[in-house]
Amino acid sequence: MNLRISGPTPLPPEVREAAARQMVSHRSEPFRACIRAIVPRLLPIFGTSEPPLLFTASGTGGMEAALLNTLDPGQRVLAIRAGMFGDRFAEIARHGGLDVSDLEVPWGQAVSPDDLRKRLQRDSGFDAVLVTHNESSTGVCNPLEQVARVVREESRALLLVDAVSSAAGIPIEMDLWGADVVVTVSQKALMSPPGLAILAVSERAFQAAEKGSASYYFDFKKMREAVAEGTTTYTPAVSSFYGLEAALGLIDEEGLGNVYRRHERLALKCRKGLESLGMECFAAAGAASPTITSVLLPEGPSATKVRDRLESEHAVFVAQGRREYKERMLRIGHMGWVGDQEIGAVLDAFGSVLQDIQSG
Ligand SMILES: *Cc1c(COP(=O)(O)O)cnc(C)c1O
C-alpha cells in the first residue's frame, strides 16, 4: 500500500517496532529516558533552544492550546487564511472568544509579505497573528521567515504558527525568525503514529502564558515543568512517544539537511511528473509545497473516480481537493517516510488510470 494522503503517513519498520512495545509507567525511568531522548532531537526541527511541550492530542488540539495559553478572550488576532487549515485556526480563535480579523489569501497562492505589512501598518493593534506554514488543503507553502519579519517589524503581536504539515519536512528557524508558538504533530513528516501535538514556545509566549490557561488540560506552565522533569502532565500516548523516539533517530541518521533536500527533490519529481501527464499544479509558481502536491485534473474524469481507481487498481491512496475543488483536485502527500520508489509508483499509477479513462 502506498499511503500518499496528508497524514497519517506511513511508519518505517523501526517506528512500528518501537510503537509495539509493552506499556510502562509514564512516571518510570525508562519513559523519562524516552522523553529525554526526544526533546533534544526536536530542537533543530523547530530551530529553537527551548524544550518543546508534548501534549497528547491531534494537531487541532495543539492549535487550540497555542491560542488558549497565550491570549485572553476579547484580544485581537489577525488570521492569515490561505486555505482550509487557515480557516480552522481562525475558527478555533473565534470559538475561544477572540476578536478575529481575517487576511484572506486566494486558494493556491501564498500570503504576500507586502500585503501583510500594509495590513499591519493600517492596523497594528493585534495581539497575535495566526499563520499556516504549509497549507495542506492547497499544497502551498507560505514564506514563514518573511511573515515573521513583517510581524516583528510592524507589530507587537505574537506569531502563532500551524506547522503541522511542515515541521521535519521544511526548515523552520523559529528563534532566528521570531515565531512564538510553532505547532506540529507526530503523524506527518515526523513519520510516527498519531497521538502527539508538539509545541515549541518562545520565551515571549511563555511570558504571555504566565496568566494561566483557559484550558485545564492544555496548560503551558504545567507542561513545561513536566517536560523539564522528563515526563508529561497526564497520561501520554506512550506508544506514539516510543514511535517518535525511533523516528527521530532515523532523521538524525539521515541528517536533517538531507531530509529537507529529499523532500524538495521528491516534491519536484511529483509535480513535474504529474504535469507531464496533463495535470496542472494548483500552487502558484514558487509557492508549491515540499510536502504535499495539489494538482487539477484535466477536463473529464472526476477526482472521486480517479482516486477510487488509484486505490483499487494500484493501492495508491491520495487525498481529494477540499470544498469546491473536491471533484477537480487531487492531493499527493510526500512527507516523512517516502522515497523515489513511492513517487515513481504514484506517477505510474496516475499515468495508467488517466490513459485508461481517456481511451474510453
Ligand atoms: C493535518 C493538519 C492539521 C490538523 O491536524 P489534526 O491532527 O488532524 O488535528 C492542521 N493543520 C495542517 C496544515 C494540517 O496538515
The ligand as an SDF file (V2000), in Angstrom:
LIG
                    3D

 15 15  0  0  0  0  0  0  0  0999 V2000
   -3.2000   17.7190    9.3500 C   0  0  0  0  0  0  0  0  0  0  0  0
   -3.2140   19.1770    9.5620 C   0  0  0  0  0  0  0  0  0  0  0  0
   -3.8220   19.7720   10.6950 C   0  0  0  0  0  0  0  0  0  0  0  0
   -4.7260   19.0660   11.6600 C   0  0  0  0  0  0  0  0  0  0  0  0
   -4.2270   18.0170   12.2620 O   0  0  0  0  0  0  0  0  0  0  0  0
   -5.1060   17.0040   13.1300 P   0  0  0  0  0  0  0  0  0  0  0  0
   -4.0170   16.1990   13.7250 O   0  0  0  0  0  0  0  0  0  0  0  0
   -5.9840   16.2390   12.1820 O   0  0  0  0  0  0  0  0  0  0  0  0
   -5.8990   17.7750   14.1090 O   0  0  0  0  0  0  0  0  0  0  0  0
   -3.6710   21.1310   10.8840 C   0  0  0  0  0  0  0  0  0  0  0  0
   -3.0010   21.8820   10.0200 N   0  0  0  0  0  0  0  0  0  0  0  0
   -2.4330   21.3580    8.9120 C   0  0  0  0  0  0  0  0  0  0  0  0
   -1.7100   22.2770    7.9890 C   0  0  0  0  0  0  0  0  0  0  0  0
   -2.5100   20.0060    8.6490 C   0  0  0  0  0  0  0  0  0  0  0  0
   -1.9600   19.4900    7.5530 O   0  0  0  0  0  0  0  0  0  0  0  0
  1  2  1  0
  2  3  1  0
  2 14  2  0
  3  4  1  0
  3 10  2  0
  4  5  1  0
  5  6  1  0
  6  7  2  0
  6  8  1  0
  6  9  1  0
 10 11  1  0
 11 12  2  0
 12 13  1  0
 12 14  1  0
 14 15  1  0
M  END
$$$$
